[in-house]
Amino acid sequence: MTGHYGKEFLIAFPKSKGPVSKVQVLITAKEDAFVVFESFHPGVNNTYQVSADAGKEVSLPVSVVMDTDGIFRKAVTIRASHLISVHCVIQCDCIAAEGFLVYPKQFLGTKYLLSNSDFANIAIASQHKNTTINLTVLSSPSYITWKGTNYTENDVLRIEQVDDYQTFQLSANGYLFGLVESTNPIAVLSGSSSDASMFEPNSVMEYMIPVKNLDFKYIIPNFADSQQETYQFQFQDHKSNNVSIPGIDVLRGGATDLFYYAFGNQLPCIAKANEVVMPVVFSSYESTFMTLVPSKEQYSNDYRFLTPTTSQFRHYFVITIKAYQINGILIDNNAIQKYQNSMKSVTDVDTSDEYITVTIEVTPGFHHIYHTDPDVTFGLILYGYGTSERISYGYPAGIRLRDTAA
């Protein structure tokens, strides 16, 4: 396994709640780099210089977003002279925002699970010619329509001869959980164009992790100011699975592969499954954001990121690390002990290991978080809430994945 930095990236931009006003690509680098954007879509191709000390914010034409279902040539590729990290943020005129971490191309896979809520939205980007893609609907109260045919639970949608740099988008009026399989590595994004929670509707989306990178156990951190946290656990096989969290009731969503539970007191917890599982957090404070949760094997040692500037946000990040290792973390060259009052702990009952989560509010702009011991890794999730608008965003700052060839 290697870090979340890379030199080549493939991106698709799913539709959002309404008309898009801004599309941002936020790039950071370990050393100064030249970065090339390429796409068949007009207005994207360009070259930028990225400073290791400041990062680079790139704005793309809003038309690069897929605003309807169908097949497009809107994939964006990024190539860099040195290792970079990439995040994307989409802002809507209708007061909605969300973002996602982009994985380097060598980590893309051929099998993905989909996670979403109401008004499911799925976007796929191909990097190879003549790719065949199958989408098996595992569970859904709704359906997706493709070329005049409705596909619902247990149906398989097959799309053949997808070309390189093509993107396509599918959507449903309800949630739609499925398994995506392809003959060549692809990028898959899943979420909801308008999350219908009890709070202000917001677009939510994440760049999905290939199934081969899923794990059995996850430490789920706390999120500042959250009024409700709903955790969703997604399985490939929904007939013989189970999730347990000490002290918490995990509710199964009927005879499906969907698990829900609401947790309101902002404490970290540890979720364990008997099969590999994909956990997603929907965290709400007036509006909702969606974020994947990395397993501890996917933690990194070094994170650099830019906060979004699509709107006015209060920005936070939450760190997860073994308790005895926490003193080596530096936050913009400041020791983490400065934030001792925001630390919370949880113990893994299987190993007796204690983990610390630290939630910290940060100023807008560039940040560098790392551990002084290069062999120590920790989790980091970035999120934010609007200061004057009911919007939010959230995504992992980085995830270590296995190469496609591994």
N, C-alpha and C positions, 0 to 999 in steps of 0.2 A: 504494500500500500504506500502511496505517496501523497503529497500535499494537494491542496486545492488550487495551487498556482499552475499555470500552463501557458502554452504559446499559441494554441489554436482553439477557437470556441465557435459554437453553432447556436444561433438564437432564433426563436420564433416569438412573436408578440401576440398573445390571445386578445380577443375582444374584452372590453370592460363594461362597466355599468351603463355608460352612455358615451357621447362624443368625447374623444380623447383630446386633451389640450397640451400634454407634454409627454415625451418619451425620453428618458434619460438612461445612458449607460455610464456607470460609475466604475472607473478603472484605477487600480493601485498596482504598484510594481515594487519588487525587492531591490531593483536597481534601475536607473534611467532606461527607458525603452521607447522604441518607435513602434506604433501600433497602426495597422492597416485595416480599415473597414471595407468589406466588399459585399455587394448584393446586386441582383438583377433589378431590384426596386430603385427607382430614381431618387437621387438626393442623399444616398447613403455613402457611396464610395468616397473615401478620404483617408488621409494619413495624419496622425497626431503624435506628439511627443509627450510622454508621461514621465513626470519626475517622481523618483522614489520618496521624496520628502513631502509631496503634496498631492499626488494622484492627478486624475484628469476626469472631468465631467463632460460627456459628449451628448449633445442633443440630436435626435434623429427626427426626420419628418413624421408627423403623426399618422400619415397614410401607410406607414409600414405595419401598423396594427391591422390584424384581420378583423374587420367589423361585421362579417357575416360568415355563415358556414360555407365551406367549399374548399377548392384547391387553388393555391396561389403560388407565385414565385417571389415570396417575401422573406425568405431566410436571409439572415445576416451572418456573415462569417467575420471573425476577428483573428488576425495574425499578428504576433508580437515578436520583436527581436530578442526580448528577455522575458523571464517569467512574470506573469501578471495575474491578478485576480479580478473577476468581473461580476458586478451586480447590475440589475436593471430595475427601473421604477416607471410605472405608468400612472399618469394623473388624468382625471376626467373633469370636464366642465361641470358635471353634475355632482361634484363633491364626492369623489371616490378616488382612492389611491391604493396601490399595492406594488410589491416588488418581489424579486427572486434572485437567488444565487445561481450563476451559470457555471456548469462544470466544464473543464477542458474536454476536447473532443476524444482524447484517448480513454476517457472514463464512460463514454456513452455505451449503452447496452442494447440488447435485442429482446428484453422482456421487462415489462414494467407493470406495476399495479397503479390504479388511478384512485385518487382521493379528492373529494369535493363535498359540497353540500347542495342546497337547492339551487336551481338554475346552473346545473353542471356545465362546465366548459372545458374542452379538451383540445390542445393544439399539439401538432407533431411536425417536426422538421427532418427532412432526409438529407444525408450527405453523400449518398451513393446512387448511381443509376440503377434502374430496374429492381427497385426494392418492393417487396410484397409485405403488406402490413395487415395483421388480423387483430380485430378488437372483439374480445368475448365479453358480453355483458353478464357480469356475475350476479348483480342484484340492482334493481331499480323499480320504483313505482311509475316511472315515466318511460320514455323511449327516445331514441335518436332517429332522425330521418336522413337517409342518404340515397340520392337519385330516385326519389319517389317510394322507397321501401322503408318501413318502420322496423327498427331493431329493438327488442326488449329482452327481458331476462332469459339467459341461456342461448340467445342468438349470437351468431358470429358475423361481424361485418368484415368483409375482405376487400382490400384495395390493392390492386396490382399495378406494376410498372410505374411506381412513383419515381420521379426523376430526381437527380441531385439538386439541392437547393430549393426543392419544392416544399411548401408548407400546406397543411390543411387543418381545418377546424371543424369540430363537431360540438353540438350542444343539446341539452335536454331541459325540460321545464322543472324536473325534480332532481334529486341526487342520482348519480349513475356511477356505480363502481364496476370496474372491469379490469381485464388483463389484456395488455397490448403486447403482441409478439411480432417480430419482423425478421426478414432474411438478412438484413444488414443493420449495423448500429444506427440508432436514431435518437433524436432529442424529443422528450415528451414533457409537456406542461399540463397540469390539471388544477382545477379550482372551480370557482363559481363566478359568473359575471355579476351577480348581485346576491350576496349572502343574505338570506332571509332570516336573520337572527332577531332576537327581541330588541336589538339595538338598531341604530341607523344602518341601513343597507350599505354594504361596501363590497367592491370587487376583491376577491381573494384568489391567489394563484401561487403555485410552486413548481419549480423545475424538478421533476420526479427522479428518484434514485433507482437505478436498475435493481431488479429483484435479487441478483447475486450479491448485492451489497447490504441487504437487510440482515437484521440480527434478532436475537431472542430477548435481550434485556436493554432497557433504556432508563436513564436518569432524566426525569422531566423537571425542569427548573420552575421557579416562580417568576411571575411577571408583575412589575410595579403597576399599581393603580388598577389592576384588572378587576372588573366586577363579576366576571364569569369566565371560567376556562373549561372548554369542552374538548376532551381528548378523544380522538378517533383512531382506532386500531384496525388496520386493513391486512387481510390474509389472502394468499393465493388460493388455498383450499379452505373453504368456509364450513366444512362438514365436521371437522374433528379438532377444532382449535380452542384455545382458552387463554385468557389474559387475567393476571392477578396483580393487585396492588395492596400491600399490607394496610389494613385499616380502612380501605375504600371499597365500596360496592361498584363493580364493573358490570354494566348492563348491556346485554346483547340486543341488538336491533332486530328482534324476531329471528327467523330462520335464515339469516343472511350473514355475510362476512363483515358486518359493521358493528363496532362496539362504541358505546357512548358513556361518558360519565361527566358530571359537572362538579367542579371543585372550587369553592369560593374563598378559602382563607389564605391563599397565596403562599402555600408551603410546597417545597419540592417533594417529589415522591419517586419511587422506583417501580416501573412496570416490567413484568416478566411474562413471557409467552411460551407455550410448548412448541410452537412452530415459528419460523421467521415471520416477522411482523413489521409493518410500516406505521409508525405513530406520527400523527399530525395534531398540532394544537390549534384550536380556534380560540383566541383570547380577545375579550371584549371590554372596551371602555368607551361607551357611547357608540362606537362602531367596532367592527371585528377585523382582525388580521389572521392570516393562516401561516403557519411555519412548520416545516419538518423539524424533527428532533434527532440530532445525530446520536448514534451509540458511542460509548466511550472509546471503542476501537477506531472511530472516525474522527476523534479530536485531533487538532493540530497544535503545533508549538508556537506559531507566529501568524498573526492576523493583521492585515492593513485594510482599512475601508474608509470610504467617504459616506457621510450621511446624505440622504436625499435633500434636494433643494426645490422639489416640485411644489412644495407648499410650506407653511409654517408648522413645524413639528416640535414637540418635546421628544428628544432622542434618548434611548436607553440601550444598554446591552446587559446581558446576564451571562456570567461566567460559571462553569461547572468544573470542579477539579477535586482530586483527592485532598482531604483536609491537610495532611502533613506536607503537601507540595505547594500550598498556596502562597507562601512567603516569597517565592521566586518570581511572581508575576509582576511585570512593570506595565503601567498604563500611561502611555505618552511620557515615559521615563520617570513616572511617579510610582512609588511602592504601593502595593494594594492595601497595606495596613491602614492607609488613610481612610478606607471605606469599610472599616471593621463593623460599624453599626448596621450595615445593610446585609451582613452575612447570615445565612441560614444553613442548617445541616440536615442530612438524611443518611441513614446507615443501611447498607446492603445486608440483609439478614443472612444471605447465603455465604458471604465472605467476611462479614464484620467490618468491611471497609467503610470509613466515614467519608462522605463527600460534602463539599461546601458549595453553595451557590451564592453569588454576589451580584446584586442588581445595582447598576450605576447609571445615573443620568449624565449625559455628555453634551458638550457644546456642538453646534453644527460644524462640519468640516472634516478634515483628515484626522485619523487616529491610528495609532500603532500599539497593539497589545501583544506581548510575547512573554515567554518564560526564560529566565537566565540559564536554565539547564536545558540544552537542546534535545535531551531525551525525554523531557516531561511534556505531556500534551494535556489540553483542556478544551472544553466546549465553549463556544461563544455564539450567541444569538443576538442579532440587532433588531430593534423595533422602535416604533414611535407612535405618538398620538397627536392629532392636530390641536393647535393652540386656540384657534378660532373657528375651525370647521370640524365636523364630526367625521374625521377620516383617520386612518391608521395604516401602518405597514409593518411587516415583520418577515425575517428570513435568517437562516444561518449565515454567519460571517464567513464560514468555510467548512467544508466536509472532506475528509480524506476518503478516496474511493479506490477500488481495484481497477487496474488497466483492463481494457477490453480483452487483451491477449493473455491476461493473467489466469 
